[in-house]
Amino acid sequence: MTDGEVRYGRDGEIATVIFDRPAARNAMTWRMYEQLGEACAQIRREDGLRVAVFRGAGGKAFIAGTDIAQFRAFRGGDDGIAYEEKMEAILAGVEALPVPTLAVIEGFAIGGGLAIAAACDLRIATPGSRFGVPIARTLGNCLSIANYARLIAALGASRAKRMLLLAENLSAEEALAAGFLGEIVQAGDLDRCVGELCARLAQHAPITMRVSKEAIGRLLRAGLPQGDDLVRACYGSDDFRLGVEAFVDKREPRWTGK
């Protein structure tokens, strides 16, 4: 299986970022995360852009999380801290883009994929899409404080707790009801809908949109607490190592609470 790639393109006023690893449901490798950061840097350098669109290749997934096999190299809590700091820099880069961002979701938006979608300004999805962070059932790790804040802002505290504690995936209809999605679109109408949304955004005042994005971002980040102790507790646990090995071996983990 290839390491995949994140491809950047521009058509007039519209930038498009494609997560391209369909054989693995676009699960992100370290290199793909680096390429996402590079794509965001390119968007910030471009003149005349009005919208950035993010979508997965293959029609089956937006992003089905981080490639779990990569976690086998982790040796303790400090590896988790470094990983979450790296991820946060990339997600903050998506949030801070100076143009409106649209996540186009077909299929799974799981784990890191859900975080990337939550970092975008607007989201649309096809009817069969699923959204979740099933780490309590699969890996035994955790999110960064900033990602917990993103989930609460997108879904509310009660739905975020249900998603995390019960390891449940939300349907597209549930995500729409929670306000996470702006619209559910049939697959055959998706490109037309994306084009219409981009055309609307391209007509609006770019400075007003940029300032509005930044103002909302500052409010959401205000008073965000430190959470390294929580990250270190999960990534440094025996359960995390057991969870990663069980996931890679395709068997159920047996949690120890240690």
Steps between C-alpha positions, in 0.01 A plus 500: 500500500636842407569784741242708312519870429319826561457678168454875457345667199351834403227588253450877483388622843458148643773289661444126544685267737453127434584226752605220266546154650172328415628144554531590872189722511738796482652422842770759556870415507756734653597613150138578413473717812816682392352550152180638653711756685676584172165539321379742768823699466442516123144626551631779724750602230249510215354828376135525400373184665148516642426142620688180591330160461617187684387153391607137488575294190305191403149589620513263802663718766599854584774378736477186713744635761875463542667182374512306828804288411712813541424505874696176551815712515373694804682420825332722760301809588750742350440346157131575547576860597716546190235342276215712637710818475579421137135426424388817675737712292351353182137534615559855620645571157178381336291710740713809442476500120397847385225371268182301576560124506255230396532132598327273245438169675420173324507206738716485811629803692658323796759603760744739338263524205224629725745749651599631156134532400427681829785741428328604175241777501222319311419134445274306265469123473336218308223299673713198591776698670606415856672711763678379812801464730479136617828505696340370823425178310804479273824665614477626857655838418340845529464836326674827564316759708456709184337207320264438792407869473439463125269204557303680770467811281385288206271251677432623854632340818233228526545368146879526529490289819273243339726477196814462711380286791281261301731509196195564282510632146243762404298462181479787254147572625622519862791724400257727315269518802797588722592789270830342396383473138343776301341265248466138393540460125445199274825381343380585150433859603815551703720674244217734402438588865870560562513729198198697617635545852840608371339750260300653786805530724711646218251788465522607863732757658830317564619723784166469681517121473863488612436724801186304594694172490776644718260654749312173549831313528626735771181453700524121477868498600463747789589342833584160349661302786823300498449129435844340461452296820191338349672422170802356682277280718338335197795469262725382784261224608529126447147510360606724211775258396259207535238687297736579213623140477145364515386741228786408268442129568123542443394367837309641796716670766485383860525817707688494831445855625877545534 
